Amino acid sequence: KNKIIEELEEKLLTSKENRENILQELRQLKEESDYSNEKVLSLQNTINSLKNHQNRISDRKKMLERKVQGNFEESSRLKKQIEAIETELLNADEMHNKLSGELSEAENLLAQEKERQTVLQNSIDSVKHKLNDRKNALSARRNTLEYLKSIVDTNQTSQFLINSSGWSKSNDKNQLAELVATDEENITALVSILNYIGDYFVVENVDEATKAINLLKESKKGQASFIAKDIITDSQHKISDADEGKSLYQIIRAEPKIVEFLQNILGNCLIAETDETALKLVREKRCDCCASKTGLFVHKSGYIFGGSEQKNKQSKIGRKEKIEKTQEEIDKISQEIEVLNEELRNLSEELSLIDLPSLTSNVRQAETRLKNFEQKISQTKLQKQAFEQSLEIVSQSNLQIEQELDEIQSEVDTIQSQIEEATEALAKEKEEYNAIQSNLAKVEIKVKNCDNEIRSTEIELTKLNSERNSCENDIKRLANSIKSYENKIKDKEDELLNGDRIAVELKEKTEKIANELIKLREEYEQLVDRNHKLVTEKNSINEQINQYSEAINSLRNQYDKLKEQIHQTDIKISEINVQLNSIKERLSEDFGINCDDDLPSIPEDFDINIAKEKVIELKNKLASLGNVNFLALEEYEKESERLNFYENQINDLLNSEKTLKETIAEINQAAEKNFSETFHQIHENFKRLFKTLFGEEGEAELKIDEGKLLETDIEIIAKPPNKRPITIEQLSQGEKTLTAIALLFAIYLVKPSPFCILDEVDAPLDDSNVDKFLTLIKEFSNNTQFIIVTHNKKTMSAANTLYGITMQEVGVSKTVSVSLEKVENLQ
């Protein structure tokens, strides 16, 4: 038994060592299992975290994709609007060109019409100027005609025949001088040639001459000479020029019968330059008669006529031709005046058709349309810029979103790869964990086996030790007993019987221990079965733990999703709050609605679509109004103040204009009254003084348009005795001077002065008119002292005192005075 015990002890020791090793391996496997489990849990958490992050990123990606889609739609809308605006701008260029063209056309038309108006006005002024010239020419021609018609023969017989009717079929009784015309340079010579025959009356036949002669006899008005055209015979004289003279018949203009008459009376008549040439030609018998251009007439019969020029007879030369020519000129000028009047009417009508205000209004309207269109274009361009900026912002946002999407995709790919790696690592770790668990189960079985073996060995060893101890004890006790019994065997044979009984008892104890060992083995087997059940329960619990872990992870995922949704909801709530605050601020600033107060209730019939359409319509109206001018109120106040100032100025000007007009009317009324009174006084004085200077037969008058006293011209009419002038221009220089003196003193009588200075007013006067002038001066000298500058001796002789200006030395004047009254007294 000791040997068995020793073997069992060695076996137990070996089993314990194995158990220690297996326990060490079990502890290591448990550590590895715990580490692997932790690692699995960590990888699972990492995978869950990555998946959650992946889900968040996916949500972010979807949101960004939706935003990209929204930006794309917004970009498409902005592009369409920009394209529409560009199309509108293209059309606007055409419209702008059209409006510019209309403005240019209107301005050009206005400029053309202004230029046309200027041209027409210049043409009208030119036509008026020409018309005035023609009217002046017509007046001059008419005056000339009147003058020619007013030329009368001073011979009473001639005047009687001219004024008498019935002896001639023609209303015009023409004398020979009136029917013969020539150039101005030959008039003096022609007057001397026609001297004694120029007053002959030219009649158509002898009957008219006879009637005139009988009329003179009956009236006892003297005698007259006549030229009867019906008895004028052809001239037999040889008509020729000379080197120093020109034939009379080449320089005169008259009807053939008159020329024949002159040839019969005068023969070969020449015109010479000088008196000597005329005498020479007649003496040399180179002509029948000759007249010089200075007025000398020489006839071969010895008749010579000459002297100073005869103005009254010169005016009769060619009178009929002059009258006809003047009449033709008058008719021509009248026609020209009619043409000019017609042209003036046409030009005036054409000028009246020019409507510059309408054209100016058209130009302003075109400018206004162009400005409004340019303003609209500017607003459209600003809209385009705003849309382009919005498109640029959207594009930049898309670029940022695309970059973010790329980053998110890259991050998703990274996370996906990390999830795959973590999943692979988790799978590996689970495999390792399962292998560890499998090894752990095996090791635990080994441990259990070792424990069982150790327990059985220990039990057996204990049993054997106990038996051995018991046996040893028994042996010792038996040995002692044996020794004691050997010692007493002899003594006590009875004790052998006791040894048998003890052996039986030991046998019984051994049997009892064997039964207990069987019971222990049965308990051990029960414990092993229980251990298996516990392991099974443990595995089931581990499976439940894994299920719970998965449920926890699922719940964590749901929690993360809910957390993300809560986060998104918070973001949306923040955005809504921002929009709500913005709307509140807008309502407060733009519409004056305080959202802290009770908001107005929404009517039951409120239609949001109609409200949106109305808002869009109002926005379009606001957009059409253009940019808000924040200085408009200030500018309005300035312009209003300026308008009030100008209105006050205009009212002041209108009041001043009214006052001035009233003052002018009063002044004009007073001036008209004073002028009328003064004019009538001067008129009466002028008539009286004119008769004083020219005699009672003289007529003078001042004419004026009574309706326009301050604007009309004053017409001076002066008719000296035996004269019928049409205008003052037909008066002689002396007559003009006396008329001016009469008018001057007529004015002087209305407003006399103590002094009067006259500078050489007597220079154009002849002696008889100087006497009239001096008589008038003496009449006025009773109240006025006259200072007269004169070179006329008669005027000097009528003065009381003479002052002479001499120059005894060069450059030095000296005054010498003589009192004629003192000289007379001394004499």
BELZI-V668239 format. One line per field, one symbol per residue. phi: phi as a letter, one per 30 degrees, with the letter a starting at -180 (. if undefined). psi: psi as a letter, one per 40 degrees, with the letter a starting at -180 (. if undefined). burial: + if it has 9 or more other ideal C-beta (glycine too) atoms within 8 Angstrom, else -. A space follows every 10 residues. Layout:
phi->???
psi->???
burial->???
This chain:
phi->.ddddddddd dddddddddd dddddddddd dddddddedd dddddddddd dddddddddd dddddddddd dddddddddd dddddddddd ddeddddddd dddddddddd dddddddddd dddddddddd dddddddddd dddddddddd dbdddddddd ddddbjdbdd ddccceddcc badddcdddd dddceccddd dcbdaddddd eddddddddh cjbbcbbcdd cdcddcddca cbdcacdedd ccbadeddde eddddcidcc ccdbdddddd ddddhcadaa bcdcjccbcd djdbbakddc dddddddied dddddddddd dddddddddd dddddddddd ddddcdeddd dddddddddd dddddddddd dddddddddd dddddddddd dddddddddd dddddddddd dddddddddd dddddddddd dddddedded dddddddded ddeddddddd dddddddddd dedddddced dbdddddddd dddddddddd dddddddddd dddddddddd dddddddddd dedddddddd dddddddddd ddddddddde dddddddddd dddddddddd ciccdddddd ddddddcddd dddddddddd dddddiddcd cddddddddd dddddddddd dddddddddd dddddddddd dddddddddd dddddddddd dddcjdddbb accadddbdd bddccccbbd eibbddbded dddddddddd dddddddddd bdbdbbcbch dcdddddddd ddddeddddd ddcbccccca cddddddddd bcbccbbdcd ibcbcbcbcd ddddddd
psi->dddddddddd dddddddddd dddddddddd dddddddddd dddddddddd dddddddddd dddddddddd dddddddddd dddddddddd dddddddddd dddddddddd dddddddddd dddddddddd dddddddddd ddddddddde hihehddddd ddeiidehdi dhhiidddeh iaideedddd dddedeedeh hhididdddd ddddddddef eaiiiihhde ehiiieihhi iideiihdee eihiiddddd ddddddahhi hididddddd dddefeidii hieeehhhie eehhhaaiig ddddddhfdd dddddddddd dddddddddd dddddddddd ddehgddddd dddddddddd dddddddddd dddddddddd dddddddddd dddddddddd dddddddddd dddddddddd dddddddddd dddddddddd dddddddddd dddddddddd dddddddddd dddddddedd dgededdddd dddddddddd dddddddddd dddddddddd dddddddddd dddddddddd dddddddddd dddddddddd dddddddddd dddddddddd efhhedihii ihidehhddd dddddddddd ddddeaihhe eddddddddd dddddddddd dddddddddd dddddddddd dddddddddd dddddddddd dddeideihi ihiihddgde eiihhhhhgi ifigididde iidddddddd dddddddddd giidihhhhf eedeiadddd ddddddddde edeihhhhhi ehdddddeid hhhihigdih ehihhhihhd dddddd.
burial->----+--++- ++--++-++- -++-++--++ -++--++-++ +-++++++-+ ++++++++++ +--++-++-- ++-++--++- ++--++-++- -+--++--++ -++--++-++ --++-++--+ +-++--++-+ +--++-++-- ++++++++-- +-+---++++ ++----++-- ---+++++++ ++---+++++ +++++-++++ +++-++-++- +++-++---- +--+-++++- -+----+--- -+--+-+++- ++-+---+++ ++++-+++++ ++-++-++++ ++----++++ +++-++++++ ----+----- --++++++++ +++--++-++ --++-++--+ +-++--++-+ +--+-+--++ -++--++-++ --+++++-++ ++++--++-+ +--++-++-- ++-++--++- ++--++-++- -++-++--++ -++--++-++ +-++-+++-+ ++++++++++ +-++++++-+ +--+---+-- +---+--++- ----++--+- -----+--++ --+---+--+ +--+---+-- +---+----- --------+- --+--++--+ +--+---+-- ---------- ---+-+++-- ---------- ---------- +--------- --+------- ----+----- ---------- ---------- -------+-- ++--++-++- +++-++++++ ++++---+-+ -+-+----+- -+---+++++ ----++-+-- +--+++++++ +++-++++++ -----+-+-- ++--+---++ +++++++--+ +--+-+-+-+ -+-+++--+- +-----+--- ---------+ --+----
